[in-house]
Amino acid sequence: MSGSDEKPRGSLFDAFRDRSRVVSTEMSGTIPRGLRIATAYSWRFLVVAAAIGVAIWLVIQLKLLVIPLLVAILITALLWPVFTWMLRHRVPRWLAIVISVVGTIAIVGGLLWLVAWQITRQWSEVQASTVEAVDNLRDYLIQGPLHLTEEQIDGLLAQGWSFIQEQAELVWSGALAIGSTLGHVLTGGILAFFILLCLLADGAGIWRWTLRLFPRKARRAADGAGRAGWVTVVNYARTQLLVATIDAVGIGLGAFFLGVPLAIPVAVLVFLGAFVPIVGAVVTGAIAVFLALVYNGPWIALWMLIVVLGVQQLEGHVLQPLLMGSAVKVHPLAVVLVVAGGAMIAGIPGALFAVPLAAFVNVVAVYLGQRAWETGARPTGDLIWSTVPRPSRRPS
């Protein structure tokens, strides 16, 4: 019997690709269409959630490598505008690297020296002001509307001191259990410095090698998405550096002229906190107001609050668009949720890297979804972090 009339059975892979072959049972026709759609979405969502969970678990397990890598990438993004400007003006790459790295180390070292200098200079004054503030608070609790007795205040202080001792013992026991925390920090710093030098020296070569990990047909899309995400990270770093500088100078000068102690450490704290968008500015501004309240009284604290709010409004609505030539659109709800989620997963590093990482992923997803590599257009849409050029005013 000839086999010409028989259909080829094909392979298992061909069976999966053939959409006409549908496996059904007697129950298939009785299941509502809405339930089938919900089930299809549900198992796909579970697969995506499982992949994200595995990725987060791997990041946590490899945190001693991931955190230095992210620190180096963020510092590279901060230095990138100045670094590329020097390259465009024919400065040798090795000299541009030396100027960028040595300049950064000098700035950070100078800030730390100023903080240590003012703390050592004003330590006795701060100590006396602290004792006076505690005495004033004690008198207010006794003579104020609460009418507490000295025994009740002493009991509250004893409970607070015992709580602090318990927490200190837990922290100390945890430090002893870890044992090599300082070594890990030192190793991470050296690794981050080495990665920074490699990125500045041969970032393009590293990226070309990374593209070879993708299939040949997907390399153009991956290249365009990665470059769009990198532009977003650079814009984020440049914006946050500008915000941090303006907030630190404005709030530091306000604290200095109002007579708030430790104005320079407050300014440095505001500068560092500004790299966590929205949340960092609020927390560090609140610390400045609290110090003014404790050491200078409610009226100075009120003026400090006015200074903090005024500097943030001036920076966000006047100086930042004027100096950068663009208005940065950031959805506050997305930023707060992303920062909170990052802090819950990875603590302070998670809060620091949450927004740039989310912005990078968001831009890459929008770029791929819009197939922007085919048109060369910039990704548009609902982005967590995007810069929109100001409309130019043309004479009529």
N, C-alpha and C positions, 0 to 999 in steps of 0.2 A: 504494500500500500504506500502510495507516494505521500511524502510529508509536505508537499507544496501547499496543501490546503490548511495545514495547521499553523496557528499563530505562535510566534516566538514568545516564550514565557518571560524572557527578560530577567533582569537582576532585581535584587531587593531595592537598590537605589532607584531604578526605573519605576518601581511600584510606588515609592514615596513621591516621586515627581509627577506621576499621573494623577491628576486631580479628579478624573472620571471614576476612579476606583474608590468608592466610599464604603467603609465598613459600617454597617448599621444593624441594629437589633430591633426587636418588636417594640421596645420602649422608646426608640428614637422619635417616632412620630408623635408620642404623647407628651414629650417634654416641651414646655413653652419656649417660644423663640427668645424671649427676654432672658430666661434662665440659661439657655445655651450661650447667648452673648455674654452674660455676666460670668459664666464659667470660663469662657475663653479668655476674657480679660483677667480673671482671677489667677489662673495658672501662669499666665505670662507675667503678671505682677509679682507672683511669688518667685518666679525664676529671676527676675530683675533684682528683687529685694535680696535674694540669696547671694547673687553675684556681688551686690554692693556690700553686703555683710561680710563676705569672704575678703573683699578688697580692704575694708576697714580693719578686719582682724589681722591681715598681713601687714598693713601699715603700723598697727600697734605693736606687732611682734618685731618689726624692723625699724622701730622708732629711732634707734641710735644711728641709723643710716638715713632715714627719711627726713628727720628734722634738720640735720646739717644740710642736706640737699635742698630743702625748701628755703632755709635761711640764705644759702648761697644764691639761689635763683632770685629771691626777693632783693637781696643786696645788688645783684647784677642788674635787675630792673631799675633800682634806684640810681645806679651809676650809668645806665645805658645812654640817656640823653647827652650827658657831658662826655662820655667815652666816644660815642659816635661823632659828636661835634669835633673832637680833637682829630679823629681819623679823617673826617671830611676836609679838615684844614691841613692835611699832609703831615700830621704829627706821627712819627713812627709808632707802630703798635706797642712795642715793648715800653716806650716812654709813656704812652698813654696809660698803659696798665700801671706803671710805677706811680704816675701822678694820681690816678684814681684811687689806688689802694692806700698809698701813703697819706694822701689827703684825707681819706675817710678815717684812717687810724688817728691822725692828728686831731681831727674834729672831735672824735669820740673821747680821746684822751684829754683834750682840753675841757670838755664838758665835765668829765669825771673829776678833774683837778679843781674846777670851780666849785663843784658840789662839796668836795672834801674841804676846800678852803673856807667856805662859808659856814659849814657845820662846825668846824673846829673854832672858828672865830666867834660864832654866836651861841656856842653850846651853853656857856654859863648863863647868858641872858635867857635862853629858852628854858633852862632848868628852873631859874627863878620865876619865870612867867608861868611855868607849869604848876609850881607849888602855889603861887597866888591864885591861879585859876581853880585849882582843886579846893582851896580854902573858900573862895567865893561860891563855888558850887555847893559846898557843905553848908555854908550860911544860908544859901537860898533854899536848900532842902529843909532846913530847920525852921526858918522864919517865913518861908513862902507859903503858898496855898496848900502844900502837901503836909506841912507840920509834922515832919518825921522827927523822931528822937535820935540822940546820939547812939543809943544802943542799936536801933534799927539800921542806922547808916553803917555802923561798924560791922553788923551782921551781914549786910549786903556786900560790903567791901571784902569781908572774909570769904563769902561765897564766890565772889568774882575772882579773888586771888587763888582760891583752890581750883577753880575751873581753869584758870590760866596755867597753873602748875600741871594739872592733868593733861592739858593739850600739849604743853611743852614736853612732858614725858613721852607722850605718844609720838611726837615729831622726832624726839631724840632716839627713841627705840627704833623708829622706822629708818632713821639715818644710819644707825648702827647695823640694822638688818641689810640695808642696801650696801653699805660699806664703801663701794667704789663710785658713789655719785659724783664726787669731785673729779675723779678720773674720767668718768663718762663725759662730763661737761668739757674738760680739757681736750679729750679726744675728739668730741664733736666740734669744738671750735677749730682745731687743726684741720679736721676733715672739711669743714665748711670753707675755710680759707683756701685749701687746695682746690676744691671744686670751683670756687670763685675765680681763681687764677686760670683754671682750665676753660671756663666759660668765656672769660674775656679774651683769652689767647686763641681759642679755636672753637668758638661756639657754633659757627657755621658748619665746620667739619663734623662736630658731634651730632648736629641736627641731620646732616646728610646720611650719616651712619644709622641714625634712628629710623629714617625713612626706609632704609633697606629692609627693615623688619616687617614692613607692610607688603601685601601683594602688589605686583607691578601696576595693575589697573587702579589700585586705590591710592597710589603714592601722590598723585596730583591733588586729590581731595584732602589727604592727610597733611600735605605740605601747606595748602591754603588755609586749612582750619588751624593748624599749629601757629602759623604766622599771624593770623587774625587774633588768636588767643594771646600770643605774646604781646602784640600791640596793646591789647586791653590791659594786660598785667603792667606794662610800662606806663600806660596812662594812669592806672590805679596808683602805682608807686609814686609817680610824679605829683599827682594830686594830693596824696597823703603827706608827702614831704612838704609841699607848700602849706597845706592845712596845719601840719604840726609846727612848722616854723612860725607862722602867723599867730597861732594860738599861744605858743610858748613865749614869744616876745611880748605880745599884748598882755597876757595874764601875768607874766613875770614882772613887767614894768608896773602894772597896776598894783600888784602885791608890794613892790618896792616903795612906790609913792604913798601907799596907804599905811606903810609901816608894819606890814605882816612879816613875821620872822621867816627865815629860810626861803627867801624869794627865789633864789637861783635853783635850789632843789625842787621847788614847786614848778618852776618853768621847765626843768629837765623832765620831771614827771609828766607834765602836760604834753611835752614833745613826744615822749615814748608812748603815752596813752593814746595819742591821736592816730596812731597807726592801727588801732582797732576802731573802725568807723562808727560814729554816733555814740556807741557805748563808752568808748575810752574817753571821749571829750566830756561826756556827762559825769563820769566817775571822777576824773581828775579835777574838773571844775568844782565838783562838790567837795573834794578834799581841800581845795584852796579856800572855799567859803567856810568850811569847818574850822580850819586853822585860824582864820580871821575871827570867827565867833569865839573860839576858846581863848585866844591871846589878846584880842583887841576889842571885844565886845560886840553887841548886836548891830550897832550903827555902822561900824567898819565892815562887819560881815555883810550888811545890806549893800554897801557900796561895792564890796568885792563881788557880790552876786551880779550887780549891775555891770561891772567890768567884764565878768565872764560871759554874760549873755550878749553884751555889746560887741565884744571881740568876735564871738562866734557868728553873730549876725553880719558884722562887717566883713569877716572873712568869706562867709558863704555867699553873700549877695552882691558884694562890691569888688573886693580885692581878687578873689579867685577867678571870676570871669574876666576881670580886666587884665590880670597877669598871664593867664593861660590862654586867653582868646577863645575859650569855649566854656559852655555851661555843663557841668557834670550832672547827669541825671542818675540818681540813686534812689531806689524805692526803699523808704525807711523800714517798712515791715519786713521786706526780704532780708535786709541787712541785719536787723535785730534777730530774726529767727535763725539766720545762718550763723551769726556770732554765738548765739546761745547754744545751738547744736554743736558747733565746734568746741566750745568750752566744756560741754557735757562729755564729749567723746575724748578729747585730748587736753583738757585744761587750758593753760595760758597759750601754749603753741597752737592749739586748735582754734582759739579765739583770734589769734594773730593771722593765721593762714586761711581762715574759713572764707572770708570775702574774696580775696584774689583767686582762690581755688574754685569757688563757686562761679565767679565771673568768667574764668577761663573755660570751665565746663559749659556754661551757658552759651558763650559765644561760639564755641566749637559745635555745640548741638544745633544752634540756629544756622550757622554757616553750612553744615552738612544738610540740614533740612531744606534750606533754600537753594541747594546746589550752586552756591555762589562761585565756586571755582570755574564754572562754565561761563559765567558772565563777567567775572572779575569785580563784581560789585561788593561793597562792604555789607556785612550782615546787619539787617535791620529788624526791628520787632521789639518784643518785650525782653530787654536785657537787664540783668541785675546791675551792671555797671557799663555805662556807655557815655561817650562824649559827643555832644551835638554842637557843631560850629555855629557861632552867632551869625545871624543874617547880616550881610554887609549892606550898608546904607549907600545906595547909589543916588547921585543927584538927579532929580527929575528934569 
